[in-house]
Amino acid sequence: MANPTSRHSKSRRNKRRANWKVDAPSLSTCTNCQEPKMPHRVCPSCGTYKGRKVLEIAE
């Protein structure tokens, strides 16, 4: 198995890692309470999904 013969510099290593950015999660608004939520998931504030009450949220 081949092994590197010489060490790569820090700048060369960091150039390779330049695209490791974390994207912000996409958010949609709840149709019931207009709070931001993740798409295709139950709303954490009111407990509805696609207009139906799915979870009972204790306030």
C-alpha positions as CSV (number, residue, x, y, z in Angstrom):
1,M,0.0,0.0,0.0
2,A,1.4,3.4,-0.9
3,N,2.3,5.8,1.8
4,P,3.0,9.6,1.4
5,T,6.7,10.2,1.0
6,S,6.7,13.8,2.1
7,R,4.5,15.8,4.5
8,H,1.9,18.2,3.2
9,S,2.1,21.7,4.5
10,K,-0.6,23.3,6.7
11,S,-1.8,25.6,3.9
12,R,-2.2,22.6,1.6
13,R,-4.2,20.7,4.2
14,N,-6.4,23.8,5.0
15,K,-7.1,24.3,1.3
16,R,-8.5,20.8,1.1
17,R,-10.7,21.5,4.2
18,A,-11.9,24.9,2.9
19,N,-15.3,23.4,1.9
20,W,-16.2,21.8,5.2
21,K,-18.8,24.5,6.0
22,V,-21.9,23.7,7.9
23,D,-25.1,24.9,6.1
24,A,-27.9,26.5,8.1
25,P,-30.9,24.2,8.4
26,S,-33.8,25.0,6.0
27,L,-36.9,26.2,7.8
28,S,-40.5,26.5,6.8
29,T,-43.4,28.1,8.6
30,C,-46.1,26.2,10.4
31,T,-49.5,26.6,8.7
32,N,-51.3,26.6,12.0
33,C,-49.2,28.8,14.3
34,Q,-46.7,30.4,11.8
35,E,-43.7,29.4,13.9
36,P,-40.5,28.3,12.1
37,K,-40.1,24.5,11.9
38,M,-38.1,21.9,10.0
39,P,-39.8,20.8,6.8
40,H,-41.7,17.4,6.8
41,R,-41.7,17.3,10.6
42,V,-44.3,17.9,13.3
43,C,-44.4,21.5,14.6
44,P,-42.7,21.6,18.0
45,S,-44.8,24.5,19.2
46,C,-48.3,23.4,18.4
47,G,-48.0,19.7,17.5
48,T,-49.6,19.7,14.1
49,Y,-48.5,18.1,10.8
50,K,-50.2,18.8,7.5
51,G,-53.1,20.5,9.2
52,R,-53.8,17.6,11.6
53,K,-53.2,17.5,15.4
54,V,-50.6,14.8,15.9
55,L,-49.0,15.6,19.3
56,E,-50.5,16.9,22.5
57,I,-48.2,19.7,23.6
58,A,-48.3,20.6,27.4
59,E,-48.0,24.3,28.0
